[in-house]
């Protein structure tokens, strides 16, 4: 009889243990993800310089840009810290076009309006740096302070996978009438390719990314 009681108690203990474990796993699965990584493809337009020889405007071609968003929850999923890396390979128009890579590295935060489901609007601000890298013999890179303001929508297919539509403006601070992309190697001659057309360089962009949350 004691063996039967012992067996029953053991079985009950196992059932209780399995029940507690499944309850813990279920509770864990209901927790919102803490991180989001979003590779993103879009279009960046805007921005211009001046030709140093005749003072004419030299617009930057609109072209595809590639971004990577990294988000981590602050005190809740409604507020997140954000890191953005963006890269655009484009051309500066002119009699002699200048190939140019523009890169942004920013940190900041966003607010997600999670009470609106299943499509979640958000708004965010970031600050960081813009790096201009011209493709020309001896031309120096330029790195300037910049900021961005963005808004968009997130749509979650599951708690771990979703889409992000982002609209953003990047504002880079320049030295008014300052020279850009100057030659630093004496063997290739001297001079600067272009000049700033004002005290700001502004680009606008929009695109779509795939959210991976965990």
Secondary structure as a PSIPRED ss2 file (coil, helix, strand):
# PSIPRED VFORMAT (PSIPRED V4.0)

   1 X C   1.000  0.000  0.000
   2 X H   0.000  1.000  0.000
   3 X H   0.000  1.000  0.000
   4 X H   0.000  1.000  0.000
   5 X H   0.000  1.000  0.000
   6 X H   0.000  1.000  0.000
   7 X H   0.000  1.000  0.000
   8 X H   0.000  1.000  0.000
   9 X H   0.000  1.000  0.000
  10 X H   0.000  1.000  0.000
  11 X H   0.000  1.000  0.000
  12 X H   0.000  1.000  0.000
  13 X H   0.000  1.000  0.000
  14 X H   0.000  1.000  0.000
  15 X H   0.000  1.000  0.000
  16 X H   0.000  1.000  0.000
  17 X H   0.000  1.000  0.000
  18 X H   0.000  1.000  0.000
  19 X H   0.000  1.000  0.000
  20 X H   0.000  1.000  0.000
  21 X H   0.000  1.000  0.000
  22 X H   0.000  1.000  0.000
  23 X H   0.000  1.000  0.000
  24 X H   0.000  1.000  0.000
  25 X H   0.000  1.000  0.000
  26 X H   0.000  1.000  0.000
  27 X H   0.000  1.000  0.000
  28 X H   0.000  1.000  0.000
  29 X H   0.000  1.000  0.000
  30 X H   0.000  1.000  0.000
  31 X C   1.000  0.000  0.000
  32 X C   1.000  0.000  0.000
  33 X C   1.000  0.000  0.000
  34 X C   1.000  0.000  0.000
  35 X E   0.000  0.000  1.000
  36 X E   0.000  0.000  1.000
  37 X E   0.000  0.000  1.000
  38 X E   0.000  0.000  1.000
  39 X E   0.000  0.000  1.000
  40 X E   0.000  0.000  1.000
  41 X E   0.000  0.000  1.000
  42 X E   0.000  0.000  1.000
  43 X E   0.000  0.000  1.000
  44 X E   0.000  0.000  1.000
  45 X E   0.000  0.000  1.000
  46 X C   1.000  0.000  0.000
  47 X C   1.000  0.000  0.000
  48 X E   0.000  0.000  1.000
  49 X E   0.000  0.000  1.000
  50 X E   0.000  0.000  1.000
  51 X E   0.000  0.000  1.000
  52 X C   1.000  0.000  0.000
  53 X C   1.000  0.000  0.000
  54 X C   1.000  0.000  0.000
  55 X C   1.000  0.000  0.000
  56 X C   1.000  0.000  0.000
  57 X E   0.000  0.000  1.000
  58 X E   0.000  0.000  1.000
  59 X E   0.000  0.000  1.000
  60 X E   0.000  0.000  1.000
  61 X C   1.000  0.000  0.000
  62 X C   1.000  0.000  0.000
  63 X E   0.000  0.000  1.000
  64 X E   0.000  0.000  1.000
  65 X E   0.000  0.000  1.000
  66 X E   0.000  0.000  1.000
  67 X E   0.000  0.000  1.000
  68 X E   0.000  0.000  1.000
  69 X E   0.000  0.000  1.000
  70 X E   0.000  0.000  1.000
  71 X E   0.000  0.000  1.000
  72 X E   0.000  0.000  1.000
  73 X E   0.000  0.000  1.000
  74 X E   0.000  0.000  1.000
  75 X E   0.000  0.000  1.000
  76 X E   0.000  0.000  1.000
  77 X C   1.000  0.000  0.000
  78 X C   1.000  0.000  0.000
  79 X E   0.000  0.000  1.000
  80 X E   0.000  0.000  1.000
  81 X E   0.000  0.000  1.000
  82 X E   0.000  0.000  1.000
  83 X E   0.000  0.000  1.000
  84 X E   0.000  0.000  1.000
  85 X E   0.000  0.000  1.000
  86 X E   0.000  0.000  1.000
  87 X E   0.000  0.000  1.000
  88 X E   0.000  0.000  1.000
  89 X E   0.000  0.000  1.000
  90 X E   0.000  0.000  1.000
  91 X E   0.000  0.000  1.000
  92 X E   0.000  0.000  1.000
  93 X C   1.000  0.000  0.000
  94 X C   1.000  0.000  0.000
  95 X C   1.000  0.000  0.000
  96 X C   1.000  0.000  0.000
  97 X C   1.000  0.000  0.000
  98 X E   0.000  0.000  1.000
  99 X E   0.000  0.000  1.000
 100 X E   0.000  0.000  1.000
 101 X E   0.000  0.000  1.000
 102 X E   0.000  0.000  1.000
 103 X E   0.000  0.000  1.000
 104 X E   0.000  0.000  1.000
 105 X E   0.000  0.000  1.000
 106 X E   0.000  0.000  1.000
 107 X E   0.000  0.000  1.000
 108 X E   0.000  0.000  1.000
 109 X E   0.000  0.000  1.000
 110 X E   0.000  0.000  1.000
 111 X E   0.000  0.000  1.000
 112 X E   0.000  0.000  1.000
 113 X C   1.000  0.000  0.000
 114 X C   1.000  0.000  0.000
 115 X C   1.000  0.000  0.000
 116 X C   1.000  0.000  0.000
 117 X C   1.000  0.000  0.000
 118 X C   1.000  0.000  0.000
 119 X E   0.000  0.000  1.000
 120 X E   0.000  0.000  1.000
 121 X E   0.000  0.000  1.000
 122 X E   0.000  0.000  1.000
 123 X E   0.000  0.000  1.000
 124 X E   0.000  0.000  1.000
 125 X E   0.000  0.000  1.000
 126 X E   0.000  0.000  1.000
 127 X E   0.000  0.000  1.000
 128 X E   0.000  0.000  1.000
 129 X E   0.000  0.000  1.000
 130 X E   0.000  0.000  1.000
 131 X E   0.000  0.000  1.000
 132 X E   0.000  0.000  1.000
 133 X E   0.000  0.000  1.000
 134 X E   0.000  0.000  1.000
 135 X C   1.000  0.000  0.000
 136 X C   1.000  0.000  0.000
 137 X C   1.000  0.000  0.000
 138 X C   1.000  0.000  0.000
 139 X E   0.000  0.000  1.000
 140 X C   1.000  0.000  0.000
 141 X C   1.000  0.000  0.000
 142 X E   0.000  0.000  1.000
 143 X E   0.000  0.000  1.000
 144 X E   0.000  0.000  1.000
 145 X E   0.000  0.000  1.000
 146 X E   0.000  0.000  1.000
 147 X E   0.000  0.000  1.000
 148 X E   0.000  0.000  1.000
 149 X E   0.000  0.000  1.000
 150 X E   0.000  0.000  1.000
 151 X E   0.000  0.000  1.000
 152 X E   0.000  0.000  1.000
 153 X E   0.000  0.000  1.000
 154 X E   0.000  0.000  1.000
 155 X E   0.000  0.000  1.000
 156 X E   0.000  0.000  1.000
 157 X C   1.000  0.000  0.000
 158 X C   1.000  0.000  0.000
 159 X C   1.000  0.000  0.000
 160 X C   1.000  0.000  0.000
 161 X E   0.000  0.000  1.000
 162 X E   0.000  0.000  1.000
 163 X E   0.000  0.000  1.000
 164 X E   0.000  0.000  1.000
 165 X E   0.000  0.000  1.000
 166 X E   0.000  0.000  1.000
 167 X E   0.000  0.000  1.000
 168 X E   0.000  0.000  1.000
 169 X E   0.000  0.000  1.000
 170 X E   0.000  0.000  1.000
 171 X E   0.000  0.000  1.000
 172 X E   0.000  0.000  1.000
 173 X E   0.000  0.000  1.000
 174 X C   1.000  0.000  0.000
 175 X C   1.000  0.000  0.000
 176 X C   1.000  0.000  0.000
 177 X C   1.000  0.000  0.000
 178 X C   1.000  0.000  0.000
 179 X E   0.000  0.000  1.000
 180 X E   0.000  0.000  1.000
 181 X E   0.000  0.000  1.000
 182 X E   0.000  0.000  1.000
 183 X E   0.000  0.000  1.000
 184 X C   1.000  0.000  0.000
 185 X C   1.000  0.000  0.000
 186 X H   0.000  1.000  0.000
 187 X H   0.000  1.000  0.000
 188 X H   0.000  1.000  0.000
 189 X C   1.000  0.000  0.000
 190 X C   1.000  0.000  0.000
 191 X C   1.000  0.000  0.000
 192 X E   0.000  0.000  1.000
 193 X E   0.000  0.000  1.000
 194 X E   0.000  0.000  1.000
 195 X E   0.000  0.000  1.000
 196 X E   0.000  0.000  1.000
 197 X C   1.000  0.000  0.000
 198 X C   1.000  0.000  0.000
 199 X C   1.000  0.000  0.000
 200 X E   0.000  0.000  1.000
 201 X E   0.000  0.000  1.000
 202 X E   0.000  0.000  1.000
 203 X E   0.000  0.000  1.000
 204 X E   0.000  0.000  1.000
 205 X E   0.000  0.000  1.000
 206 X E   0.000  0.000  1.000
 207 X E   0.000  0.000  1.000
 208 X E   0.000  0.000  1.000
 209 X E   0.000  0.000  1.000
 210 X E   0.000  0.000  1.000
 211 X E   0.000  0.000  1.000
 212 X E   0.000  0.000  1.000
 213 X E   0.000  0.000  1.000
 214 X C   1.000  0.000  0.000
